[in-house]
């Protein structure tokens, strides 16, 4: 494993990343946690559903680029992977964002050069997508190489850090050799234990058998099993604080509704409840969105519930997810941040870690594990600690690995997560 080389990407990422708005911030948003950060203005993804395109618009993406001409819609649970014409319609007509698609029958070198051209004149942030995110990330990184921002070695190192083995793709290597001035390209070593993880491309590989996600959908659960995930660790709050019996449901993602509204400690319940009609209307992202943005027959231009992500009439309902996991035969652990021992809703305390550590470490013994919360922020703390303890990795690795995955804990005021990782991993 080329750990030292992968860690070196941290400095490079800091140099090429700009400063922007929500999408240019130090952490992913709840609606677009599944994107792979290339820079803070360019992100990669796999083939998108209609909901994901709308989420991208809600989160602030301004340009969508498809590297394929997808033919026909494909059903995935209650949603669909859209054809290229359908994606264009959702993006341009309903979401009002720029949409570009590569014409068919282009060489990979031509695709890279075309994307570099699109990137130079398109509004940012840009989301580029393919089938699994691998080609999208490669094209994004290689276009940066042609602009003199990266070397061919950098492209391979960054591919490793994202969990993509570019070296196994002969046409990738041929294009890289054609476009670089180097005759020899560094070999690529896979970071992960699941060769097929990319078919649930929204997962973010941390190290070997540890992966993180934000809030996945019901339709993803069957693919978790098919991909080889045996255990899910949920870091989100339950319906009630177990020790205090106080309601503690978190927000659920809702189309055309802003995230994180209301007071931090009671945002789901603030002003009568986040999902009351009055508050929903007050927190719309775009009051002028057409009703069809929600669905063809919607009577409103905002979403009031989201059962696909275990939402009820209040917000996210952890009990619904727990029941579904057990029905699916997936080992499930609920390890939320304790409101009584932690100074933050989103950072585990030392007492939390002491209480949960054996659960986390045992979960990773002989199993592939997905840890999740709403954005991956809490989940990554757990995955880094779990992998660090399982494989003897230090806190310096953990902090840099987080940056590579788009979670810049070292940029936070007070650096509470960094302090936690240092205390636990040394």
N, C-alpha and C positions, 0 to 999 in steps of 0.2 A: 504494500500500500504506500503510495507516494504522498504521505501526510505532509512532509515539509513543503513540498512544491505546492500542494493545494492550499496550505495556510498562507503562502505567499501571495495568493490572489487578493487578500484583504487590502493590502496597500494599493494595489492596482485598481480595485473597485472604488476605493476612496478617491483616487485621482480622476477617474472618468465619470463618476456620478455627479449630477448637478443637484441643485436645490430647487424644489418645486412645491406644490401644494400638498393635498392629502396623499396623492400617489407618489409624491416625491419625498414623503416623510420617512422616518426611520423604521416604520413597521407597516405591514399589510393592513388593509381594511377588512371588516367582516365579510363584505360581499365579494372581494377579489383576492382572498388569501391564497387561492389556487394558482395565481399567476407566478411565473418564475422571473424574479428580478434580474435583468441583464445589466441595465443601468437604472437610475431613478427616473428615466424618461422612456425606457424601452423595456417591455416585458414580453415573455413568451408563454404559450399555452398549447394544449391539445385541442382537438375538435370541440367546438362550443355548442352548447344547447341555446335555445332561445332565451331562457332565463339568464344564462351566463352573459349573453350579449347585453341584456338589459341591466344586469348587475354592473357590468363594465361601464355602461353609460352613467348609472347612478353614482359610481365611485369616481367618475371624472375622466375616464379615457376619452380621448378626442379623435383617435384614428384606430381603425381595425384593419389588419392586413391578413388575408388568407393566402397561404402558399399553395393551395390546391383549388381546383375546380371540383368541388364536391357535388355529386349528382344524387338527388333524392334525399328525403329526410329519413332518419333512422330513429326508431323509438327506443328510448332509454327510460324505463320506469314510466313515470307520468309526464316526462318531457321528451323532447326530440333533439337529436343532433341534426342541425339544419343543413340543407343544400346551400351552395354558394349564392344562388339568386334569393333564396329565402333569408339567408343571413344578411345580405345587402339590404333587403326590405326592412328587416327589423332594425338594422343599424342606422340607415339613412332616414327612412320615413318615420319610424316610431321613436327612435332614440336620438336622432339628429347628430350623429357622429359620422365622420368621414370613413368611407369603406373602400379599400383597394383589394384586388384579387389578381394573382399571377395568372397570365394566360396559360393554357395547356401547352405541352410539348416544348418546354424550355429546358436547357441544360442547367445543372446546378450552378455552374459559374455565372450563367446569365441571370438566374434567380437572385443570387447574391448581389450582383451588380445592380439589378433592378430594385432590390430592396434598399440598397444604399441610396439610390436616387429618390425613392419614395420617402425615406427617412429624412432626407435633406430639405424637403419642402412641405412635409405634412405637419399638422398641428400635433403637439405632444401633450400628454403621454401617449405612446403608441403600444398597442397590443397586437403582436404577430402570432398567428397560430397555424398548426398543421394537424396531424393525426394524434400524436402523442407528446408534442412539445420538443422532441429531440431535434427535428429539422429546423423548427422555428428558432430554437436557441442557437443552433449551429450557424444558421444564416445571419442572425443578429450579430453574433460574435465575429464571424468572418468578415462581415461588412465593416465592422469597426477595425479589423486588421487592415483592410484595403485603404482605410482612411488614415492609417498610421497610428492608431490609438492602441493597438495590441500587436503582439508578435504571434506567430503560428504556435509557439509553445504556450503562450497565454491562452489561446483558444482551447487547446487540449486540456490544460489545467482547469480552466473554468468548466469545461464539459465534464471532467471528473467530479468537480465539486457539486454539480447539479445531478450527478448520478447517471449521466449519459456516457456510454462508452463509444465515443466517436471513432476510435481506432478499429472497431469491429465493422465499420461501414466503409466499404472499399471506395464508393463514389464520393464520400465525404473526404477521404484522404487524398483522392485524386484532385478534387477541387482545391483543397488546401495547398497542395503542392503546386498546382497551376498558378494560384494567386499569390503565393508567398515567394520570397527570394531565397528560401532555404531548400536545399536538396533533401535534407533529412528532417523528419518530423518526429517529435517525442511520441513514444507509444502511450496508449491510454489504458489505465487499469480501472476496472469497475469498483465502485465504492460500496455497492449494496449486495445483499444476499439473495434477492429475488430477481431473477433474470426477466420476469414478465411484469415487473412493477409498473412499467410505463403504460400498460393498458388500463390502469387506474392512475392516469398521469397526474391527477391533482395532488397525490401524495408527494411529500417532500422527504427524500431520503436523508437521514441524519448520519448514521453509521451502521453498516452491516444490517442487522435485523431490526433497527429502530427507525421509524418513520413518523412524521407529524402531518396533521391536517387541521384545517379549521372545521367549521360545522359542515359535515357531509350530509347528503340527502338519503332518504329511505332507499331510493333506487341504487345507491352505491353499495349497500350492504352485501348483496349477492356477489358483487364484483370484488369486495374485500376478501371473501372466502375463496373465490376462484383464483385470485392473485396469490393466495397463500398466507394471508393474515390470519393468525390464530387468536390474537388478543387485542382488545380495544381498551385503552385507559382514557376515561373522560375526566377532564379538569374543570368542567363547567359547574356552576352552582346547581343544587337540587331545587325542588319545588319549595322546600323550607329548609332553613338552617337546622340541621339535625339536633343540635344541642339546645337551641333557643325556641324552636317551633315558630320562627318568624318567616313569613313568605319571602322567598329569595329568588324567584324566577328571573332569568336574564332576558334581554331583548332577543327577538327572533328577526331574521332578515325579512324585510317587506319591500316590495317594489315601489319605487317613487316615494319612499319614506326615509328620512335621514336617520343615521345611526347615532347612538350616544346622545339622545335628547333627554333633558331633565337633569336633576341632581345625580351625581355619580353613584351614591349609595342606594338611591331609590328610583332610578330612572325608569324602570318598568312600571312602577306604581305612581309616579309623580303626576300631579294634576288630574287625579281621577283614574289614571291608567293609560299606558302608552297606546293601547289598541281601542280606546274609545273613539267614536267618530269625530268628536270635537278635536281631540288631540292629534289624531291622524291628519285631519285637514290642516291643522296648524303646522305640522312638521313635514309637509310634502316638499320634496326636492324641487319639483317643477309644477306649480299649480296649473300650468297650461298644457301639460302632457295630455295626449288623446286617451280616451278610455281604452282603446285597443292596445295600448302599451301593456295593460294588465292581461286582457284576453279579448277575443273577438266579441263576446257578448257581455263584457263587463259594464256595469252601470256607473262605475267610478274610475277615476284615473289614479287610484292608489290601491294598494293591497292591504286588507285588514287582518288576514290570517295566513299562516304558512305551514300547513300540515306536513308538507314534504320534508321540512327540516325540524320535525317534532315540535311544532308550535301548537298552542291552544289559544283560547280566548284571551289569555293574559300575556303570554310570551313563550320562551323556550321551556319545554317540559321534559326534564331529564328522565322522569319515570317512563314516559312513552318510549324513549330511546332504550332504556334498560330492558323493558319488556321485549322490544323488537330484537335486541341483541341475543337475548336468551332463546327466543324462538328460532333465531338463525343459527344457533349452536356456536356462537362466538363467545369466548371467555371475556368477561366484562368486569372492569374495576372502576369504581367512582371515587376519585381522590381530589375533591375540590379544595381550593384555598380556604383556610379557616378564617372566618371573620373575627374570631375572638383572639387569635394569636398573631395575625398578620396586620401590618400597618397599611397594606394596600390590598385591594380586591384582586389584583393581577400579579402579585409577586408572592411566592411561597416563603413562609418564615422558616427559620431553622427548626422550630418546633414541628411545623408541618412536615418537613423533610424527615425528621427523626421518626415521626409517626408513620409515614407512608413508605419509607425507603425499602423495607423488606418486601413490600407488595410490588414496588416497581422493579426491583432487582429480580425477584422470583418470576415476574411476568415475562422478563426477557430471557429467561433460561430455557433454551431449546425452542423458542417460539419467535415468530415474526410479529412485531408489535406496532400498532398505530396508536399514537397519543393525540388527542384532539381537544380543542376548546372552541372559541368562536373565530379567532384569527390565527391561531397557532402560537400566540405569545406565551401563554401559560404552558401549553403542550410542549413547546420546545425546551422550557426549563426542565421539565420532567424527562424528556428524551435525552437531553444532554447529560443529566445526572445519571440516568439509567445506563446509557452507553458508557459514560465515563467510569462508573463503578464496575460495569461488566468487563470492560477491556482495559482498565487502568490508564485512562486518558486524563490529562491535567486540565485545569480551568483555562489555561491559555489556549488549548485546542478548542474548548467549548465556546469561548467568546468569539474566536475567529470563525469557527464553523457556523455560528449563528449569523455572522455578517455575510458569509457566502450564501446563506439561504434567505437573505433579505431582512434579517432581524438585527438591528444595530444597537444592541444593549449598551455598548460602550459609549454611545452618544447621549444617553439619558442623564438628566440632572441627578446627581447623587449616585448614579450607576447601581441601583439596588440589586438588579439581577447579577451583575458582575460580582458584587460583593458576596452574594449567595453562592455563586459557582465557585469562587475562590475558597469560601469557608468549607464547602462540601467536598470539592475535588482537589483542593490544594494548589 
